């Protein structure tokens, strides 16, 4: 079993901190477990994972289970124009290296599970985030769950139905974090080459989209706004959403996300913004970002990962960890 996990999980699994550790579980030499703390460079971590998985495979390991709380490159899971689907490539590499089972959490798109030809357990962090809302946000009954774009409305609806709260959706001219401009893969080029087209042919061009003025569908006046999403990396869209909600009368703004990448100068921008608190789980280490921005709070999800490992190790059912999760839940 290869574990790319936060230090809290290592403590619960009785794994010493530091580099790679190899030990026998319950003094049983037939079950060996590997653990390594996640590196700063995700590409280095991926290569270490593939090499060690392949080493286990060539050593005739019966099963090789990867525990990867945040699946890297998960945002690149769709083909934009003629771009590449990096998530598919990474899944193929892991399967080819020898993984027999994958445990992960809150994939950016559930369909990523179809890239693998091995069992994938996509665990959910929403129970921990919901518990945080109920226990740590005073007067959460006066809150409204906000989707910063129509694309994240399904996740917001899931939170709102479980908390019995209202929902609001921001729609308008603010650029989405997954747009082609941000993604940077333009094919064909933006400049139209007339010489490349036959003079007798006129290829009809698709009319570009034009977003309407930014609007908030739902009432947020005098209420607590809780923006929910799965990943918070580039915070520009969250800052724009927070400013819009402040203008519409929200008196407190929280951001809830499973994976807190918080790259570049995100901590500084959050500290200077109208956001009151950013709550993320520890699927990705972000201790440095928390020192830079006191607004960042962490929810520990190592319990569900360690329980998943325990159940797989003992041959128990995993269905208990997916109770009350509907087919349409994001």
C-alpha positions in Angstrom: 0.0 0.0 0.0 1.5 3.4 -1.0 0.2 6.3 1.0 0.5 9.9 -0.2 -1.1 11.5 2.8 -0.9 14.2 5.5 1.1 13.6 8.7 -2.1 13.1 10.7 -2.9 9.9 8.8 0.6 8.6 9.4 0.1 9.1 13.2 -3.2 7.1 13.1 -1.6 4.3 11.1 1.4 4.1 13.5 3.8 5.2 10.7 6.8 7.2 11.7 7.3 10.6 10.1 10.1 11.3 7.7 11.1 9.4 4.6 9.9 6.1 3.2 9.0 3.6 5.9 8.5 -0.1 5.3 7.0 -2.3 8.1 4.8 -5.3 8.6 1.2 -4.6 9.7 0.3 -6.5 12.9 3.5 -8.6 12.7 2.2 -10.2 9.5 4.9 -10.5 6.9 2.3 -11.0 4.2 1.1 -7.5 4.5 3.7 -4.8 4.0 2.8 -1.1 3.9 4.8 1.8 2.4 4.3 5.4 3.4 6.0 8.6 2.4 5.2 12.2 3.2 4.1 14.2 0.1 6.9 16.2 -1.5 6.8 19.9 -2.4 7.1 19.0 -6.1 4.0 17.1 -7.2 5.8 15.7 -10.3 8.6 14.2 -8.1 5.9 12.6 -5.9 4.2 11.1 -8.9 7.4 9.6 -10.2 8.3 8.2 -6.7 4.8 6.7 -6.5 5.1 5.0 -9.9 8.6 3.6 -9.3 7.7 2.2 -5.9 4.4 0.7 -7.2 6.3 -0.9 -10.0 8.9 -2.2 -7.5 6.1 -3.8 -5.5 4.6 -5.3 -8.7 7.9 -6.9 -9.8 8.3 -8.2 -6.2 5.1 -10.2 -6.7 2.9 -8.2 -4.3 -0.6 -9.6 -4.1 -2.3 -6.2 -4.0 -1.0 -2.6 -4.3 -3.3 0.0 -3.0 -2.6 3.8 -3.5 -4.0 6.3 -1.0 -3.9 9.7 -2.8 -6.2 12.2 -1.0 -5.8 14.8 -3.7 -5.5 13.4 -7.2 -3.0 15.6 -9.1 -3.9 17.2 -12.4 -7.6 16.4 -11.7 -8.7 19.7 -13.3 -7.3 18.6 -16.6 -10.0 15.9 -17.1 -11.8 17.3 -20.1 -10.7 17.9 -23.7 -10.7 21.6 -24.5 -10.5 22.0 -28.2 -7.6 19.7 -29.2 -5.9 19.7 -25.8 -4.7 16.7 -23.8 -6.6 15.0 -21.0 -3.7 14.7 -18.4 -5.9 12.9 -15.8 -6.4 10.1 -18.3 -2.6 9.8 -18.9 -1.9 9.8 -15.1 -4.6 7.1 -14.5 -3.1 4.9 -17.3 0.4 5.3 -15.9 -0.8 4.3 -12.4 -2.6 1.2 -13.7 0.3 0.2 -15.9 2.8 0.6 -13.0 0.8 -2.0 -11.0 -1.8 -0.3 -8.8 -4.7 -2.6 -8.0 -6.9 -0.2 -6.0 -7.0 3.6 -5.5 -8.4 5.5 -2.5 -8.9 9.2 -3.2 -11.1 12.1 -2.1 -13.5 14.5 -3.9 -12.3 14.1 -7.4 -12.8 17.2 -9.5 -15.2 15.2 -11.7 -16.6 11.9 -10.7 -16.1 10.7 -14.3 -12.3 10.5 -13.6 -13.0 7.1 -12.0 -13.8 5.8 -15.5 -10.2 6.5 -16.6 -9.0 3.7 -14.3 -9.5 0.0 -15.0 -9.1 -0.8 -11.3 -11.5 -0.1 -8.3 -11.5 3.5 -7.2 -13.0 4.7 -3.9 -13.8 8.4 -4.2 -14.4 9.3 -0.5 -16.2 12.5 0.5 -15.1 15.3 2.7 -18.5 17.0 2.9 -19.5 15.4 6.3 -16.5 17.0 7.9 -17.2 20.4 6.3 -20.9 20.2 7.3 -19.9 19.4 10.8 -17.6 22.4 10.9 -20.4 24.7 9.7 -22.8 23.4 12.4 -20.2 23.6 15.2 -18.0 26.5 14.4 -20.2 29.1 12.6 -22.5 30.9 15.0 -26.1 31.4 13.8 -25.5 29.2 10.7 -29.2 28.9 10.4 -29.1 32.5 9.0 -26.6 31.4 6.3 -27.1 30.8 2.6 -25.0 28.4 0.5 -23.4 30.1 -2.5 -22.1 28.7 -5.8 -19.6 31.1 -7.3 -20.5 29.9 -10.8 -23.3 27.8 -12.3 -20.8 24.9 -12.7 -20.6 24.4 -8.9 -24.3 24.7 -8.3 -24.8 21.0 -7.8 -22.3 20.9 -4.9 -23.9 24.0 -3.3 -27.3 22.3 -3.7 -26.0 19.2 -1.9 -24.8 21.3 1.0 -28.0 23.3 1.2 -30.2 20.3 1.3 -28.3 18.7 4.1 -28.2 21.8 6.2 -31.8 22.8 5.3 -30.6 26.2 4.0 -31.2 28.4 1.0 -29.0 28.5 -2.1 -27.7 31.4 -4.2 -25.8 31.2 -7.5 -23.5 33.9 -8.9 -23.7 34.2 -12.7 -22.3 36.9 -14.9 -19.2 38.4 -16.4 -16.6 37.2 -13.9 -14.1 34.8 -15.6 -14.4 31.2 -14.6 -11.2 29.6 -13.2 -11.4 26.8 -15.8 -11.9 29.0 -18.9 -9.7 28.5 -21.9 -7.9 31.9 -21.3 -6.7 30.7 -17.9 -6.0 27.2 -19.1 -3.7 28.6 -21.8 -4.3 26.0 -24.5 -5.5 27.8 -27.6 -5.8 25.6 -30.7 -6.2 26.9 -33.3 -4.5 30.2 -32.6 -6.6 33.3 -31.9 -5.5 35.1 -35.0 -7.3 33.9 -38.1 -5.1 33.0 -41.0 -6.9 33.9 -44.3 -4.3 32.4 -46.5 -4.8 28.9 -45.0 -8.4 28.8 -46.2 -9.3 28.1 -49.8 -10.7 31.3 -51.5 -13.9 29.5 -52.6 -14.6 28.3 -49.0 -15.9 30.3 -46.1 -15.9 28.3 -42.9 -18.5 29.6 -40.5 -17.0 30.7 -37.2 -18.6 30.1 -33.9 -20.0 33.2 -32.3 -18.1 33.9 -29.1 -19.9 33.8 -25.8 -20.7 37.0 -24.0 -21.6 36.8 -20.4 -24.4 39.0 -19.0 -23.7 41.5 -16.2 -22.9 39.8 -13.0 -26.0 38.8 -11.0 -26.7 36.9 -7.8 -29.7 34.5 -8.1 -31.0 34.3 -4.6 -31.2 36.5 -1.5 -28.0 37.1 0.5 -28.9 40.4 2.2 -28.2 40.4 5.9 -27.1 36.8 5.9 -24.0 34.7 6.2 -22.7 33.6 2.7 -20.9 30.2 2.6 -19.2 29.7 -0.8 -18.5 25.9 -1.5 -16.2 24.3 -4.0 -13.9 21.3 -4.3 -10.6 23.1 -5.0 -9.3 26.5 -4.1 -6.1 27.4 -5.9 -6.3 30.6 -7.9 -8.4 32.8 -5.6 -9.3 35.5 -8.0 -12.8 34.1 -8.7 -13.4 33.6 -5.0 -12.4 37.2 -4.3 -14.7 38.5 -7.0 -17.5 36.4 -5.6 -16.9 37.8 -2.1 -17.0 41.4 -3.4 -20.2 40.7 -5.2 -21.8 39.2 -2.1 -20.7 42.1 0.1 -22.3 44.5 -2.3 -25.5 42.5 -2.1 -25.6 42.7 1.7 -23.9 39.6 3.0 -22.3 40.5 6.4 -20.0 37.5 6.7 -18.4 35.4 4.0 -16.9 31.9 4.4 -15.2 29.8 1.7 -15.4 26.0 2.1 -13.3 23.7 -0.1 -11.9 20.1 0.1 -8.5 20.7 -1.4 -6.6 23.9 -0.5 -3.8 24.3 -3.0 -3.5 28.0 -2.2 -0.6 28.5 -4.6 1.4 31.7 -5.4 0.2 34.8 -3.4 -3.2 33.3 -2.5 -2.7 33.7 1.3 -1.9 37.4 1.0 -4.9 38.1 -1.3 -7.2 36.2 1.1 -5.9 38.2 4.0 -6.6 41.5 2.2 -10.0 40.4 0.9 -13.6 40.6 2.2 -13.5 36.9 3.0 -13.8 36.3 6.7 -12.6 32.6 6.8 -11.3 30.0 4.4 -11.9 26.4 5.5 -10.1 23.6 3.8 -9.2 20.0 4.6 -5.7 18.6 5.1 -5.6 16.5 1.9 -2.8 18.9 1.0 -0.2 20.3 3.5 -0.6 24.0 3.8 1.1 24.9 7.1 3.1 27.7 5.5 0.0 29.3 4.0 -1.7 29.3 7.4 1.2 31.2 8.9 0.9 33.8 6.2 -2.9 34.1 6.6 -4.7 33.5 9.9 -8.0 33.3 8.0 -7.2 29.8 6.7 -8.6 27.1 8.9 -8.1 23.3 8.6 -10.5 20.4 9.0 -8.9 17.0 9.7 -10.1 14.2 7.4 -7.5 11.6 8.2 -10.1 9.6 10.2 -12.0 8.5 7.1 -8.8 7.7 5.2 -7.5 5.5 8.0 -10.9 3.8 8.3 -10.9 3.1 4.6 -7.5 1.5 4.8 -8.5 -0.5 7.9 -11.6 -1.8 6.1 -9.7 -2.8 2.9 -7.0 -4.5 5.0 -9.5 -6.5 6.9 -11.7 -7.3 3.9 -14.7 -5.4 5.2 -17.3 -3.6 3.2 -16.7 0.0 2.1 -20.4 0.8 1.7 -20.6 2.3 5.2 -18.3 5.1 4.1 -20.7 6.0 1.3 -24.0 6.0 3.2 -26.5 8.8 2.3 -24.6 9.7 -0.8 -27.0 10.0 -3.8 -26.2 9.3 -7.4 -26.5 13.1 -8.2 -24.3 14.3 -5.3 -21.3 16.3 -6.4 
